[in-house]
């Protein structure tokens, strides 16, 4: 519920469980969207590093750039898996609530 408190949306513990569940399900697309934005940002950075030959222009930072590219691929993989699981959980929750997706 940290995302909702950051957005200045407070949910009392005295609320009905279905309302707390609805707000929890509401946060899932936000998490998936943030994961997607991170992956796009990582891929854009890798593309721009390759396009503008930053390694050749700044040979002093070659080790750091290589390390960044390798670690970014790991982050892309982790964020992609997280986003996939969140989307699957979101749609399965909607189906369990009886909401038709088609």
N, C-alpha and C positions, 0 to 999 in steps of 0.2 A: 504494500500500500504506500510505499515511499513515493512512487510516481504521482499518485493522486494528491498526496500532501504537498508535493512540490508544485502542483497545479492549483493549489489552494482549494482542493475538494476534500472535505473531511467526512468520513463515514463513522457514525457512532457505533459502538459495540452493542448498543441497545436496539439497533435496527433489526428487522427480520432477516433471517438467514438468506432468503431469496434475493433481497436487495444487496446484501454484501456479496453474494455470489455474482449478481449481475454486474456490480462494479469491478469485481475481479476479472470477469470475462471481458469487460470493457478495456482493461489494461492490456490484454493479450495482443490486439492489433497494434497498439502503441509500441510494444516490445518488438514485434515483428517488423514494424516500419523502421524503428531505430537500427535494428540489425541490418536491414536492407540498405539503409543510408550509409552505414559503416562499410559494408562490403563494396558499395559503389565508390565510396571515397577511397578505399584501399586500392581498388582496381584502377581508378583514375590516377592516383599517385604513382603506381607502378608504370602505367602507360606514359605519363609525363616524364618520369625519370628516364625511360628508354627513348622517348622521342627527342628530348633535348640533350641527350648525351651528357648528363650531369657528371658522370664518372670521369669522362675525358676532360671536361672543363675544370673540374675540381679534383685532381688526382689525390689530393691530401685526404679527402673524405671517402675514398673508394671502399675501404673496409667497412665504414659505417653504412654506406649505401647498400653494399652487398648484404650486410647483416639485416638491415631494414627490409630488404626485399624478401629474404628467406623467412624472417619472423612474420612478415605481413601475410605470407601465404598460409602460415599456421593460423593466424587470426581470422583470415577469410574462411578457412575450413571450419573453425570452431563457431564462428558467427553464422555460417550457412547451416550448420547442423542445428544450432539453437533456433534459428528462424524457422527451419523446417518442422521441428518438434512443436514450436509454439503454434504454427499454422495448423498442424494436424490436431493438436489438442483443442484449439479454438473451434474447428469445424466439427470435431467429435462431440464437443460440449453442446454445440448448437443442435446436432442431431439428437443427442440424448434429451434435450429440452423439448424436442418435437417440432423444431423449426425446419420447414422444408427448404432445401437448398436449390432445388430444381423447379 
